[in-house]
Amino acid sequence: MDKILKGADGKLRSFPEVMYEFYSWDARGFVADFIRGTIDNPPQSFYNLPSDLQEKARELLLVELVSKFCESAEDLAAFGIAFATEFYKDALDPDDVWKKLAEYETGDVVNFYRDIQRRGPDYFANLHGYPPLDLQEDSTRRILFRSCKQLAAYMGEIADFYNDLRELHNAYKHGMRLFFGHLTDERTKEVVPSVAYVDKDANTKAILFPRETVDELFALCSGIGELLRAMLHWHKLRIEITKSGKRIIQSPVFGRSTDVNRQMGELFFPGLFEISEALVSKATAIAARRSEELSKLPRGHVIAIDIDMEEILPFHGPELRTIIWQAMKERPGARLVFRRITPDGRVGPY
């Protein structure tokens, strides 16, 4: 434990330093691997059970795999939400980013995945920890842009699975509102394991689990862990490079068609102040396109602008703290800029 908590000089390491290096990104994938191994090769004690209990045991393991996937997806969303807060809450330092990680709620995760498929490459560059795409030289920008496009597709796949399975996960966690059996897959006409559950509105639903779904769930559990490892690597790298501004690096980038490590040109990581200025500039341009609408709002009210969706959120008020709280609940993980309506009906600093 001392090796984790203390550096070579014997002094206690900072909390972010420990977390970036020792976070257990592979923990849920390890458990998912064990579950799949048990499904594929049950222990001898399994065969001593009556046949109906054997079936029930298999289906319980499937639900455990669903839970591991949903927990992994929530981990990923929590990091996405936490890292995004650096840019609109007065530049959170690394300690505050990790504190934010402990504060998310399930509703924040649902909203995060609700919006993820509407966001573009610049958003995913920030999510992953890459530097701003438009500040990089052409060859490096192409590598990172392609990686962000693939990350967007992968996150969309995670979002689809999470939205389909989270109610089943909740029914398993809260009240054991589950029933096990088999149903016919209308697509393949095969009889496959299924789990019926009672959702939060007391409706009964059922989900089929053909073999390909089980394999994909396992792959996602492992893949999310690997993605978290890469994100932590890049965000830690970003903190280190920001101090010097630029560095030539060879580092892994996300993507199924990319090399494990890519030699890139000189990467430029601007400081948080420079990033904030760039986002404010984008927000001002978005507001200018909506000037007629904004001119009708009460003078002195604060608005929230989603940079990536280029939208002004549908609420406003005189208190900055209130609008920040509302925006964080409505758009967790978004890159937001807050502006105040000026006496002439334009926008200015809050």
N, C-alpha and C positions, 0 to 999 in steps of 0.2 A: 504493500500500500504506500510506503514511503516513496517508492520509485515513481508512483503516479502523482502523489501530492506534492513532492519536493523536486526541485531541479538539481542539476549537478553541483550547484553551489550550496545545497542544503536548505535553501530558502523555499518557503511555500510558493507554489505556482498559482497564478490567477485562475479563477473558476473557468473563464472561457478557454484558457490555454489547456486545462485538463479536459474539458468537454470536447474541444475540437480534435484532440488527439486520441481520446479513449472512449468516445461515445460508442455504444454497442449497436452499430448500424446493422449487424448481422444477426442479432438475437432472435427476431421474429422469423427470419428466414430459416434459422437453425431449427426452431420448433416446427415450422411448416415442413421441413425436410423429414423430421422425425415422424410427423403425422402421416405423410405420404408413404414413408417406408413401412409404417405399421399397417396402413391400408393394403399395400402391395404384398407384404410378407408378414402376416399376423403371427404373434407368438403362439407357442403351443397351447397355452392356457385358453386362447381364443377358441380353439377347436373343441375344447371341453364344454363349451356353452351349448345350450339348445339352439337349433337353427334360427328361431325367431330372435333370440338375443344376439346371435352373430350378426344378423341383418341390422339390428338396432345399433350395435356397436359400430358397424361400418358407417352408418348414417350420422351417429354422434361425432365420429372422427371427421366426417365431411363438414359438419357444422363448426367444429373446432378450426378447420382449415379456413372456412369463411370468416370466422372471428379473427384469425391471424391476418388475413388479408385486410379486413376492415381496420384493424388496429394499425397495420402498416401504412395504409392510405391516410389515416388520421395523423400518424407521425409526420408523413410527408407534407400534408397540408399545414400542420402546426409550424413546421420549419418555414414553409412558404410565407405564412402570415407573419411570423416573427421577423424574418429577414426584410420583408417589405416595410416594416414600421421604421426602419432606419431613416427613411427618406421623407417622412411627413410628420414625425413627432420630434422635431428639432434635433434630428441626427442622433439617434440612439447609439450609444457606444456598445461594444461587444457584451458588456455585462448586462445591459438592459435588453439586448436581443435574447439572451438566454432566459432572462426573467419572463419576457413575453411568451416564450415557449411554454412556460408552466401555466399560463393564464387562459389559454384558448378554451372555448366551449364547443360542444358538438354542433350547435347551430352555425358557428363560424366555419366549421369544416364543410357543412352542407352548402353554405353560400360560396365558399371558395371553389368547390367543384362545380357548382351551378354556373359560374362565370368563366371557368378556365378555358373552355373551348372557343371563347370569343376574343381571346387575347393573342397578340402578335409576337414576333421574334424578339423585339426589344424587351418585352415583359419577361420572356423566358431566359434571356441573357441575365437579367437581374436576379431571377429566381435561382438560377444555377450557380451564380457567383462570377459569371464572365464579366469583363469590362464592357462599357457601352459600345455597341457594334459600330456606330457611326464615327467613332474616334480612332478606329484601328486601320492599319494599312490594308490594301485590297486583298492580298492572299490570306491574311489572318482573318479578315472579316468574312471571307467566303467560307472558311472552315467553321467559324463560330456560328454563322448564319445557318448553314446546313445542319449543324448540331442542334440549334434552337428549333428549327422546323421539325426535326425528328423528336425532340423533347416534347413539343406541343402535341404531336400525334400520340406519343406514349402517355402523356398526362390525360389526354382525351379518353384513351382506353381505360385508364385507371378510374377516371370519373364515371364512365358508363357502368363499370362493374360495381363501383361503390354505391352509386345511386340505385342500382338493381338489388343490392344485397344488404344495405344498411338496416332496412326494416327487419329482415330476418335476423341479423346480428343483434338488434335491440330486443327482439322477441326471445332470443336465447339468453341474453344477459339479464333481462328484467321479467321475471315471472315464469320463465320456461314455457312460453306459449307456442310449443312445437308439437307436430305430429309427424310420424315417419311412415313411409310407404313407398310404392312404386307407381309410376304413371307411364303412359305411352307417349313417346316423343313423336309428335305429329310429323316432324320433318323426316325422321329415319324409320318410324314405325317400330322402334325398339322399345322394350320395357326397361326403364332406367330408374335408379334411385331418385326419390323426390322428398322434399321437406315442405309440409304445409305449416303455416304459422298464422297467428292472429296479430294484425297490425295495430297501430296506435289508435285507429278509428274503429276497432273491433270488427274489421273485415277479415275474412279468411282468404289467404292466398297460398299459392304453391309454386315452388321453383324446382325445375328438373336439374339433375347433376349427371349428364353424360360424361364419359371419360375425358373428352377434350376440354370440358369446362374445369374439371378437377386439375388437369395438367396445366391449364392456363392460370388458374388461381395460384398454384404452386410457383409457377414461373414469375408471376407478379409479386408474390411475397419476396422471392429472392431478388428480383429486379429492383424493387423499391429500396431494399437495403443497399444494393450497389449504388443506386442513384443518390441516396443519402450520403454514402461515403464520398462520392465524387463532389457533391455540393459542399460538404464540409471542407474538403480539400481546397476547392476553389475559393470559398469565402475566407478561409484562413490565408490563402495565398494573396487574395485581394487586400487583406489588412496589411500584410507584409509589404506588398509592392506599393501600396498607396503612400507609404512613408518615403519611398524613393521616386515615385512617379512612373517610371518605366523599367521594364526588364525583358530580356529575351529568355523564353522558357521553352521547355519540352514537357508537356503535361497531357494527361488523358482528357479526351473530350467525349461527351455523350453521343451515342449514335450507333446503330446497328451496322452501318456501312463505313464507319470511320475506323482509323487505326486506333490501337490501344493508347499509344502516345503519339502526339503530333508536334513536330518542330515548328513553332510559330515564330513570326517576326517579333519585333519589340512591342509588347503589350503596354498600353497606356491605361492606368487606373486613376481616374481623377479623384480628388478628395470629396468628402460628403458635401462640403460647401459648394464646390463646383457642380456636383450633380444636382444639388438643390436649385442652383441658379438655372441650370438647363431645364429642369422640370417646371420651374416657375415660368420660364419663357414659353414652353409648350402650352402651359395652362392659360397664359395670357392670350396666345393665339386662338385657343379654343373658345375662350370667353369673348374674344373680338367677333367671332362668327355668330355669337348668340347675343350681341350687344342690345338688340331691340328688346329681346326677352328680359335681359338682365336689368335694363333701364326701368322696368316696371316694378322691380323688387324694392323693398324698404331700404333707404339709405342706412349704412352702418351694419347691415346684416352680413353674416359670413356664409359663403357657399363652399361646397366641396366639389372638386373636379377630378374625375377619373382620367388620368393621362392616356392610358392605353386604349380605353374604349372611346375616348374623346367625348365624354358625357359629363354634364353637370347634374349632380345628384338631386333628386326631387324634394329637397327640404333646405331650409335656411333659417337663420336666427341670429340674434345679437351676440350670443355667447359662444366664443370659439371652442371652449371645452365641450359644450353640449353638442356642437356640430361634429367635432372630432369623434366623440363617442358614437353618435348616430352613424357616421360614415364608416367607422371601424366595424360596426355590427352589420351594416348593409353590404359592405364590400371588403370583407377581410382578405388580406393578401394583395389588395389593389395598391397601385402607386397613386397616391392622392396628393393634391395640392389644395390648400385652403386660402381663399382670397376674401377680402371684405369689399362690399359695394361702397364706392366713394360718393361724395356729395353730388358729383356730376353724372352718376349712374354707371360709371365704369367699374373696373376692379383694381384693387391695390393691396398693399400688404395688410395682413390681418393684425 
